[in-house]
Amino acid sequence: MPVVEFLTDDEAATYGRYGEVPSRADLERVFFLDDQDRELVERRRGDHMKFGFSLQLVTVRWVGTFLEDPLEVPTAVLDFVAE
């Protein structure tokens, strides 16, 4: 049976993490929180938990999975979500 690869080598190398810092256009398109997202965020206790949950929510949208190390979020993403 032939081996089938779904990801290119570059895609496989960056899967599960940020390959590069998202552009401003990507941040505005993908990393926003709509009303339904904000409702989920508000269920968390404490600002630190709300911020962390928000980061995980937008990260899973962009990366396609949760980060192995949740601290490996680019500063541009942290700043954008914090706004």
FIPA-267672 format. One record per residue: residue in one letter; residue number from 1; z, y, x negated of N, C-alpha, C in turn. Coordinates in pm, 1 decimal, always signed. Layout:
# residues N
@residuo:a	num:NUM	n.w:Z	n.v:Y	n.u:X	ca.w:Z	ca.v:Y	ca.u:X	c.w:Z	c.v:Y	c.u:X
...
END
This chain:
# residues 83
@residuo:m	num:1	n.w:+0.0	n.v:-117.8	n.u:-85.1	ca.w:+0.0	ca.v:+0.0	ca.u:+0.0	c.w:+0.0	c.v:+123.9	c.u:-89.6
@residuo:p	num:2	n.w:-89.1	n.v:+218.9	n.u:-62.8	ca.w:-93.7	ca.v:+339.2	ca.u:-146.8	c.w:+29.2	c.v:+427.2	c.u:-125.6
@residuo:v	num:3	n.w:+65.4	n.v:+497.2	n.u:-230.1	ca.w:+177.1	ca.v:+591.4	ca.u:-223.3	c.w:+123.5	c.v:+723.3	c.u:-168.2
@residuo:v	num:4	n.w:+191.6	n.v:+774.8	n.u:-66.9	ca.w:+151.7	ca.v:+901.0	ca.u:-5.6	c.w:+261.5	c.v:+1002.8	c.u:-31.8
@residuo:e	num:5	n.w:+222.5	n.v:+1114.9	n.u:-88.0	ca.w:+318.5	ca.v:+1221.1	ca.u:-112.4	c.w:+291.2	c.v:+1334.6	c.u:-14.9
@residuo:f	num:6	n.w:+396.4	n.v:+1381.9	n.u:+48.9	ca.w:+383.2	ca.v:+1488.4	ca.u:+147.5	c.w:+395.1	c.v:+1626.5	c.u:+85.3
@residuo:l	num:7	n.w:+462.2	n.v:+1633.5	n.u:-27.5	ca.w:+483.0	ca.v:+1761.4	ca.u:-94.4	c.w:+411.0	c.v:+1762.2	c.u:-228.3
@residuo:t	num:8	n.w:+358.4	n.v:+1875.7	n.u:-264.3	ca.w:+303.7	ca.v:+1890.3	ca.u:-398.8	c.w:+420.2	c.v:+1889.9	c.u:-496.9
@residuo:d	num:9	n.w:+390.8	n.v:+1878.4	n.u:-624.3	ca.w:+496.7	ca.v:+1880.2	ca.u:-724.7	c.w:+574.5	c.v:+2010.9	c.u:-721.1
@residuo:d	num:10	n.w:+503.8	n.v:+2121.8	n.u:-701.8	ca.w:+570.5	ca.v:+2252.7	ca.u:-693.5	c.w:+660.2	c.v:+2260.6	c.u:-570.4
@residuo:e	num:11	n.w:+612.2	n.v:+2210.9	n.u:-457.5	ca.w:+692.1	ca.v:+2212.2	ca.u:-334.3	c.w:+816.0	c.v:+2124.4	c.u:-349.4
@residuo:a	num:12	n.w:+798.5	n.v:+2008.4	n.u:-408.8	ca.w:+911.6	ca.v:+1917.4	ca.u:-429.5	c.w:+1015.9	c.v:+1978.6	c.u:-523.0
@residuo:a	num:13	n.w:+969.0	n.v:+2052.5	n.u:-624.3	ca.w:+1061.0	ca.v:+2114.8	ca.u:-720.2	c.w:+1145.1	c.v:+2225.0	c.u:-656.4
@residuo:t	num:14	n.w:+1091.3	n.v:+2290.6	n.u:-554.4	ca.w:+1165.0	ca.v:+2401.1	ca.u:-492.1	c.w:+1224.9	c.v:+2363.6	c.u:-357.2
@residuo:y	num:15	n.w:+1208.2	n.v:+2239.4	n.u:-313.1	ca.w:+1262.0	ca.v:+2199.3	ca.u:-182.7	c.w:+1414.4	c.v:+2207.4	c.u:-183.5
@residuo:g	num:16	n.w:+1469.5	n.v:+2263.8	n.u:-78.2	ca.w:+1614.3	ca.v:+2271.6	ca.u:-64.5	c.w:+1677.3	c.v:+2388.7	c.u:-136.3
@residuo:r	num:17	n.w:+1595.7	n.v:+2481.7	n.u:-181.9	ca.w:+1648.9	ca.v:+2602.1	ca.u:-246.6	c.w:+1544.9	c.v:+2712.6	c.u:-237.1
@residuo:y	num:18	n.w:+1585.6	n.v:+2831.0	n.u:-269.3	ca.w:+1494.3	ca.v:+2944.1	ca.u:-270.0	c.w:+1406.7	c.v:+2931.8	c.u:-394.6
@residuo:g	num:19	n.w:+1275.4	n.v:+2919.8	n.u:-375.7	ca.w:+1184.6	ca.v:+2912.4	ca.u:-488.7	c.w:+1166.0	c.v:+3048.3	c.u:-553.5
@residuo:e	num:20	n.w:+1163.7	n.v:+3149.7	n.u:-471.2	ca.w:+1150.7	ca.v:+3287.3	ca.u:-518.3	c.w:+1219.0	c.v:+3378.1	c.u:-417.2
@residuo:v	num:21	n.w:+1242.4	n.v:+3499.0	n.u:-456.7	ca.w:+1306.7	ca.v:+3594.8	ca.u:-367.4	c.w:+1207.2	c.v:+3633.2	c.u:-257.5
@residuo:p	num:22	n.w:+1249.0	n.v:+3622.2	n.u:-131.3	ca.w:+1158.9	ca.v:+3661.3	ca.u:-22.3	c.w:+1123.0	c.v:+3809.7	c.u:-29.7
@residuo:s	num:23	n.w:+1000.7	n.v:+3839.9	n.u:+8.4	ca.w:+955.7	ca.v:+3979.8	ca.u:+10.1	c.w:+1025.4	c.v:+4054.5	c.u:+123.6
@residuo:r	num:24	n.w:+1014.4	n.v:+4184.7	n.u:+121.3	ca.w:+1073.2	ca.v:+4266.2	ca.u:+228.6	c.w:+1011.9	c.v:+4227.5	c.u:+363.4
@residuo:a	num:25	n.w:+881.1	n.v:+4203.3	n.u:+365.9	ca.w:+813.4	ca.v:+4163.1	ca.u:+490.2	c.w:+867.5	c.v:+4028.9	c.u:+539.7
@residuo:d	num:26	n.w:+890.6	n.v:+3934.9	n.u:+448.0	ca.w:+948.3	ca.v:+3805.2	ca.u:+486.3	c.w:+1090.3	c.v:+3822.2	c.u:+538.3
@residuo:l	num:27	n.w:+1167.0	n.v:+3907.9	n.u:+472.7	ca.w:+1304.1	ca.v:+3931.9	ca.u:+518.0	c.w:+1304.7	c.v:+3984.8	c.u:+661.7
@residuo:e	num:28	n.w:+1217.6	n.v:+4079.9	n.u:+688.8	ca.w:+1213.0	ca.v:+4139.0	ca.u:+822.8	c.w:+1160.6	c.v:+4041.1	c.u:+927.0
@residuo:r	num:29	n.w:+1075.2	n.v:+3949.6	n.u:+885.5	ca.w:+1014.4	ca.v:+3855.7	ca.u:+979.2	c.w:+1103.2	c.v:+3734.2	c.u:+1006.2
@residuo:v	num:30	n.w:+1171.1	n.v:+3683.6	n.u:+903.5	ca.w:+1243.0	ca.v:+3556.0	ca.u:+915.0	c.w:+1394.4	c.v:+3571.7	c.u:+913.2
@residuo:f	num:31	n.w:+1445.9	n.v:+3670.3	n.u:+843.4	ca.w:+1589.3	ca.v:+3678.5	ca.u:+818.0	c.w:+1664.2	c.v:+3770.4	c.u:+913.5
@residuo:f	num:32	n.w:+1606.2	n.v:+3796.6	n.u:+1027.2	ca.w:+1674.3	ca.v:+3879.8	ca.u:+1127.0	c.w:+1759.9	c.v:+3789.9	c.u:+1216.2
@residuo:l	num:33	n.w:+1853.0	n.v:+3850.7	n.u:+1285.3	ca.w:+1937.3	ca.v:+3778.3	ca.u:+1380.7	c.w:+1912.6	c.v:+3837.5	c.u:+1518.5
@residuo:d	num:34	n.w:+1859.1	n.v:+3756.2	n.u:+1609.0	ca.w:+1835.1	ca.v:+3804.2	ca.u:+1744.8	c.w:+1963.9	c.v:+3793.2	c.u:+1826.8
@residuo:d	num:35	n.w:+1957.0	n.v:+3826.9	n.u:+1953.4	ca.w:+2076.5	ca.v:+3827.1	ca.u:+2038.4	c.w:+2140.3	c.v:+3688.9	c.u:+2047.3
@residuo:q	num:36	n.w:+2058.5	n.v:+3585.1	n.u:+2057.2	ca.w:+2111.9	ca.v:+3449.0	ca.u:+2066.8	c.w:+2181.6	c.v:+3409.5	c.u:+1935.0
@residuo:d	num:37	n.w:+2122.9	n.v:+3447.8	n.u:+1822.5	ca.w:+2186.1	ca.v:+3421.7	ca.u:+1692.6	c.w:+2319.6	c.v:+3494.4	c.u:+1682.2
@residuo:r	num:38	n.w:+2320.5	n.v:+3619.9	n.u:+1723.3	ca.w:+2443.4	ca.v:+3700.0	ca.u:+1714.3	c.w:+2553.7	c.v:+3642.7	c.u:+1803.8
@residuo:e	num:39	n.w:+2514.3	n.v:+3584.5	n.u:+1913.8	ca.w:+2610.9	ca.v:+3520.1	ca.u:+2002.4	c.w:+2675.4	c.v:+3401.0	c.u:+1931.4
@residuo:l	num:40	n.w:+2595.6	n.v:+3322.7	n.u:+1860.9	ca.w:+2649.1	ca.v:+3210.3	ca.u:+1783.5	c.w:+2739.6	c.v:+3259.4	c.u:+1670.9
@residuo:v	num:41	n.w:+2698.1	n.v:+3364.8	n.u:+1603.9	ca.w:+2775.5	ca.v:+3419.2	ca.u:+1493.2	c.w:+2911.5	c.v:+3469.2	c.u:+1542.4
@residuo:e	num:42	n.w:+2912.7	n.v:+3535.3	n.u:+1656.4	ca.w:+3036.9	ca.v:+3593.4	ca.u:+1708.6	c.w:+3140.8	c.v:+3487.9	c.u:+1747.0
@residuo:r	num:43	n.w:+3101.3	n.v:+3364.1	n.u:+1759.5	ca.w:+3196.2	ca.v:+3256.6	ca.u:+1790.2	c.w:+3281.3	c.v:+3219.3	c.u:+1668.7
@residuo:r	num:44	n.w:+3243.2	n.v:+3267.1	n.u:+1551.6	ca.w:+3316.3	ca.v:+3236.2	ca.u:+1429.4	c.w:+3430.8	c.v:+3334.4	c.u:+1411.6
@residuo:r	num:45	n.w:+3533.8	n.v:+3288.6	n.u:+1342.0	ca.w:+3650.0	ca.v:+3374.1	ca.u:+1317.1	c.w:+3636.8	c.v:+3440.8	c.u:+1181.5
@residuo:g	num:46	n.w:+3671.6	n.v:+3563.2	n.u:+1175.3	ca.w:+3673.6	ca.v:+3637.3	ca.u:+1049.5	c.w:+3534.8	c.v:+3678.6	c.u:+1004.0
@residuo:d	num:47	n.w:+3530.3	n.v:+3795.7	n.u:+943.6	ca.w:+3403.1	ca.v:+3849.2	ca.u:+896.4	c.w:+3338.2	c.v:+3759.8	c.u:+791.0
@residuo:h	num:48	n.w:+3420.8	n.v:+3701.0	n.u:+704.3	ca.w:+3365.0	ca.v:+3615.5	ca.u:+599.0	c.w:+3297.3	c.v:+3491.4	c.u:+656.5
@residuo:m	num:49	n.w:+3354.9	n.v:+3435.4	n.u:+762.2	ca.w:+3293.6	ca.v:+3317.9	ca.u:+826.6	c.w:+3166.7	c.v:+3357.3	c.u:+901.7
@residuo:k	num:50	n.w:+3168.8	n.v:+3471.7	n.u:+964.8	ca.w:+3050.2	ca.v:+3519.6	ca.u:+1036.9	c.w:+2934.9	c.v:+3544.5	c.u:+940.4
@residuo:f	num:51	n.w:+2966.1	n.v:+3604.2	n.u:+825.9	ca.w:+2863.5	ca.v:+3632.1	ca.u:+725.6	c.w:+2807.9	c.v:+3501.7	c.u:+667.7
@residuo:g	num:52	n.w:+2895.8	n.v:+3409.6	n.u:+634.5	ca.w:+2852.4	ca.v:+3280.8	ca.u:+580.1	c.w:+2767.8	c.v:+3203.1	c.u:+678.7
@residuo:f	num:53	n.w:+2807.6	n.v:+3203.0	n.u:+804.7	ca.w:+2730.1	ca.v:+3134.4	ca.u:+907.7	c.w:+2592.8	c.v:+3199.9	c.u:+923.0
@residuo:s	num:54	n.w:+2589.5	n.v:+3330.9	n.u:+921.0	ca.w:+2462.1	ca.v:+3404.0	ca.u:+930.7	c.w:+2369.6	c.v:+3367.1	c.u:+815.5
@residuo:l	num:55	n.w:+2424.8	n.v:+3360.8	n.u:+695.3	ca.w:+2344.3	ca.v:+3324.6	ca.u:+578.5	c.w:+2289.3	c.v:+3183.0	c.u:+590.6
@residuo:q	num:56	n.w:+2372.1	n.v:+3091.4	n.u:+636.9	ca.w:+2324.6	ca.v:+2953.7	ca.u:+654.1	c.w:+2214.9	c.v:+2946.8	c.u:+759.7
@residuo:l	num:57	n.w:+2229.2	n.v:+3022.2	n.u:+865.3	ca.w:+2131.9	ca.v:+3023.0	ca.u:+974.0	c.w:+1995.1	c.v:+3071.2	c.u:+926.0
@residuo:v	num:58	n.w:+1992.1	n.v:+3182.4	n.u:+855.3	ca.w:+1863.3	ca.v:+3234.2	ca.u:+808.4	c.w:+1807.9	c.v:+3151.1	c.u:+693.6
@residuo:t	num:59	n.w:+1895.4	n.v:+3094.4	n.u:+612.4	ca.w:+1851.2	ca.v:+3010.7	ca.u:+500.8	c.w:+1783.0	c.v:+2884.0	c.u:+550.8
@residuo:v	num:60	n.w:+1840.1	n.v:+2820.3	n.u:+650.8	ca.w:+1779.6	ca.v:+2696.6	ca.u:+700.8	c.w:+1643.9	c.v:+2724.9	c.u:+764.6
@residuo:r	num:61	n.w:+1626.6	n.v:+2843.0	n.u:+819.1	ca.w:+1495.0	ca.v:+2882.0	ca.u:+871.3	c.w:+1392.6	c.v:+2894.1	c.u:+759.5
@residuo:w	num:62	n.w:+1434.4	n.v:+2952.1	n.u:+647.9	ca.w:+1342.3	ca.v:+2979.9	ca.u:+538.4	c.w:+1317.9	c.v:+2856.8	c.u:+450.4
@residuo:v	num:63	n.w:+1426.2	n.v:+2789.7	n.u:+412.8	ca.w:+1418.1	ca.v:+2678.9	ca.u:+318.2	c.w:+1384.6	c.v:+2547.0	c.u:+388.9
@residuo:g	num:64	n.w:+1429.2	n.v:+2534.0	n.u:+512.3	ca.w:+1403.5	ca.v:+2411.2	ca.u:+587.3	c.w:+1518.4	c.v:+2312.8	c.u:+582.9
@residuo:t	num:65	n.w:+1622.8	n.v:+2347.3	n.u:+512.6	ca.w:+1741.3	ca.v:+2263.8	ca.u:+503.1	c.w:+1857.0	c.v:+2351.5	c.u:+456.1
@residuo:f	num:66	n.w:+1976.9	n.v:+2297.5	n.u:+459.2	ca.w:+2091.5	ca.v:+2371.4	ca.u:+406.9	c.w:+2093.0	c.v:+2358.8	c.u:+255.2
@residuo:l	num:67	n.w:+2142.8	n.v:+2459.6	n.u:+188.6	ca.w:+2149.1	ca.v:+2458.0	ca.u:+42.4	c.w:+2256.1	c.v:+2361.6	c.u:-5.6
@residuo:e	num:68	n.w:+2227.1	n.v:+2292.8	n.u:-116.5	ca.w:+2330.0	ca.v:+2209.1	ca.u:-177.8	c.w:+2446.4	c.v:+2295.6	c.u:-223.0
@residuo:d	num:69	n.w:+2412.8	n.v:+2407.3	n.u:-283.9	ca.w:+2513.3	ca.v:+2504.6	ca.u:-327.1	c.w:+2492.7	c.v:+2631.3	c.u:-244.3
@residuo:p	num:70	n.w:+2575.8	n.v:+2653.5	n.u:-144.3	ca.w:+2556.0	ca.v:+2768.5	ca.u:-55.8	c.w:+2569.7	c.v:+2903.8	c.u:-124.4
@residuo:l	num:71	n.w:+2609.7	n.v:+2905.2	n.u:-250.3	ca.w:+2620.0	ca.v:+3030.7	ca.u:-323.9	c.w:+2488.8	c.v:+3070.6	c.u:-389.3
@residuo:e	num:72	n.w:+2387.3	n.v:+2985.5	n.u:-381.8	ca.w:+2258.2	ca.v:+3013.3	ca.u:-446.0	c.w:+2162.9	c.v:+3088.3	c.u:-352.8
@residuo:v	num:73	n.w:+2212.3	n.v:+3194.1	n.u:-294.7	ca.w:+2131.6	ca.v:+3278.7	ca.u:-207.0	c.w:+2096.4	c.v:+3405.1	c.u:-285.2
@residuo:p	num:74	n.w:+1967.9	n.v:+3441.6	n.u:-288.7	ca.w:+1929.7	ca.v:+3563.0	ca.u:-362.1	c.w:+2001.2	c.v:+3687.6	c.u:-309.4
@residuo:t	num:75	n.w:+2028.0	n.v:+3779.1	n.u:-398.8	ca.w:+2096.5	ca.v:+3902.7	ca.u:-363.6	c.w:+2022.6	c.v:+3979.4	c.u:-254.7
@residuo:a	num:76	n.w:+1889.8	n.v:+3977.7	n.u:-258.7	ca.w:+1812.2	ca.v:+4048.9	ca.u:-157.0	c.w:+1841.3	c.v:+3995.5	c.u:-17.3
@residuo:v	num:77	n.w:+1860.9	n.v:+3864.5	n.u:-6.4	ca.w:+1893.3	ca.v:+3802.8	ca.u:+122.8	c.w:+2035.1	c.v:+3842.0	c.u:+164.9
@residuo:l	num:78	n.w:+2128.8	n.v:+3836.3	n.u:+70.1	ca.w:+2266.8	ca.v:+3876.5	ca.u:+100.3	c.w:+2271.8	c.v:+4018.8	c.u:+153.0
@residuo:d	num:79	n.w:+2204.1	n.v:+4109.0	n.u:+83.5	ca.w:+2204.2	ca.v:+4248.9	ca.u:+122.5	c.w:+2139.6	c.v:+4269.7	c.u:+259.2
@residuo:f	num:80	n.w:+2026.7	n.v:+4203.6	n.u:+282.5	ca.w:+1955.3	ca.v:+4220.5	ca.u:+409.9	c.w:+2039.7	c.v:+4171.0	c.u:+526.6
@residuo:v	num:81	n.w:+2099.2	n.v:+4054.5	n.u:+513.9	ca.w:+2180.2	ca.v:+3999.3	ca.u:+623.0	c.w:+2306.6	c.v:+4082.2	c.u:+643.2
@residuo:a	num:82	n.w:+2362.7	n.v:+4133.6	n.u:+535.8	ca.w:+2484.0	ca.v:+4215.7	ca.u:+546.4	c.w:+2458.4	c.v:+4345.1	c.u:+623.1
@residuo:e	num:83	n.w:+2334.0	n.v:+4396.5	n.u:+614.4	ca.w:+2300.7	ca.v:+4519.5	ca.u:+686.4	c.w:+2311.2	c.v:+4495.4	c.u:+833.8
END
